[in-house]
Amino acid sequence: MAKQHILQAIAEYDDRGSDSFHHVFGLGLSTDYTLLHEGRSYDAKAILGVAHRFATGRLASVAEVDGGLPNSVEILRKRGFEVTEPASASRAAARPARAARAPRAPRAATTTATRPAPVREAPVAICPTCSMTLPATGVCDTCS
């Protein structure tokens, strides 16, 4: 994922607004990790999921973003973005490691009857040469 994909996701976030952005892409709101860009705060998890869509044409699932969030945060930092960590993560890093805990019992499944189904957008066309998203004309601006 290139820096331009992250910037595209940030622009999409700005255009749609936070609530619409999360609803359209079906990503839950996360306040754990915050992406800071040009004086504004963004949901790092949501930005990563949509940036993945711009890079690959496929929206990253919540599980993919959640499962690899520490690595994803590192990706953002390597691309020059500032990411704040939750207070609990910084405190945990300062403490010595503890013995492993017993696994917790799985949580009961929650119903989604009160939450509207996310609106999924059609997959975007990708240039087979440079992997950039194609404009509506279907002709790559970079390769043509």
C-alpha positions in Angstrom: 0.0 0.0 0.0 1.5 3.3 -1.1 1.2 6.7 0.6 -1.1 7.9 -2.2 -3.7 5.2 -1.3 -3.7 6.4 2.3 -4.1 10.0 1.1 -7.0 8.9 -1.1 -8.7 7.3 1.8 -8.2 10.4 3.9 -9.7 12.5 1.1 -12.7 10.1 0.9 -13.1 10.4 4.7 -13.1 14.2 4.4 -15.6 14.2 1.5 -18.1 11.8 3.2 -17.7 12.8 6.8 -17.0 10.3 9.6 -20.5 8.8 10.0 -21.1 8.3 6.3 -17.5 7.0 5.7 -18.0 4.3 8.4 -21.5 3.4 7.2 -20.7 3.2 3.5 -17.6 1.0 4.0 -19.1 -1.0 6.8 -16.3 -0.3 9.2 -16.9 0.2 12.9 -15.7 3.3 14.7 -12.4 2.8 16.5 -10.9 5.3 18.9 -7.9 3.1 19.8 -5.5 4.3 17.2 -5.8 7.8 15.7 -4.1 8.9 12.5 -3.1 12.6 12.6 -2.8 14.4 9.2 -2.6 18.1 8.6 -4.0 19.0 12.0 -7.0 16.6 11.7 -7.7 13.3 13.5 -8.9 10.2 11.6 -9.8 6.6 12.6 -6.6 4.8 11.6 -8.4 1.4 11.3 -11.0 2.8 8.9 -8.4 4.7 6.8 -6.4 1.5 6.5 -9.3 -0.6 5.4 -10.3 1.9 2.6 -6.6 2.5 1.6 -6.4 -1.2 1.1 -9.4 -0.9 -1.2 -7.7 1.8 -3.3 -4.5 -0.3 -3.4 -6.1 -3.7 -4.3 -9.6 -3.1 -5.3 -10.9 -5.0 -2.3 -12.0 -3.5 1.0 -10.1 -5.0 3.9 -12.3 -6.8 6.4 -12.5 -5.6 10.0 -10.8 -8.8 11.1 -7.8 -8.2 8.7 -7.4 -4.6 10.0 -7.9 -5.5 13.6 -5.7 -8.6 13.5 -2.8 -6.8 12.0 -3.3 -3.4 13.6 0.1 -3.0 15.2 1.7 -3.9 11.9 -0.7 -1.6 10.1 0.2 1.2 12.4 3.8 0.6 11.5 2.9 0.8 7.8 1.3 4.2 8.4 4.4 5.4 10.3 6.8 4.2 7.6 4.7 6.2 5.1 5.3 9.3 7.2 2.0 9.5 9.1 1.7 10.1 12.8 -0.4 7.6 14.7 -1.3 7.9 18.4 -1.6 4.7 20.4 -4.2 4.1 23.1 -3.1 5.0 26.7 -3.3 1.3 27.7 -0.9 0.2 24.9 1.8 2.8 26.0 1.4 1.7 29.6 1.6 -1.9 28.7 4.9 -1.3 26.8 6.4 0.3 29.9 5.5 -2.7 32.1 7.5 -5.9 32.1 5.8 -8.9 30.5 3.5 -11.0 32.7 2.8 -14.7 32.7 0.3 -15.8 30.1 -3.3 -15.8 31.2 -5.8 -18.5 30.7 -8.0 -18.0 27.6 -11.3 -16.2 28.1 -14.6 -17.8 27.3 -15.9 -16.6 23.9 -18.4 -13.8 24.0 -22.0 -14.4 23.2 -23.0 -13.5 19.6 -24.6 -10.1 19.3 -27.5 -9.5 17.0 -27.3 -7.0 14.2 -31.0 -6.3 14.0 -30.6 -2.7 15.3 -27.7 -1.9 12.9 -28.5 -1.3 9.3 -26.6 -3.4 6.8 -23.5 -1.7 5.4 -23.8 -0.4 1.9 -21.2 -2.0 -0.3 -19.8 -0.3 -3.3 -19.1 -2.1 -6.5 -15.4 -3.1 -7.0 -13.3 -0.6 -8.8 -11.5 -1.3 -12.0 -7.7 -1.7 -11.6 -5.0 -1.1 -14.2 -3.3 -4.5 -14.9 0.0 -2.7 -15.5 0.4 -0.3 -12.6 -2.4 -1.5 -10.2 -3.9 2.0 -10.0 -7.6 2.6 -9.8 -8.9 3.3 -13.3 -11.0 6.5 -14.0 -14.5 6.2 -15.4 -13.1 6.2 -18.9 -11.4 2.9 -18.3 -8.1 4.2 -19.6 -5.2 4.5 -17.1 -4.0 8.0 -16.6 -0.6 6.8 -15.6 0.1 4.2 -18.2 -1.5 5.7 -21.3 
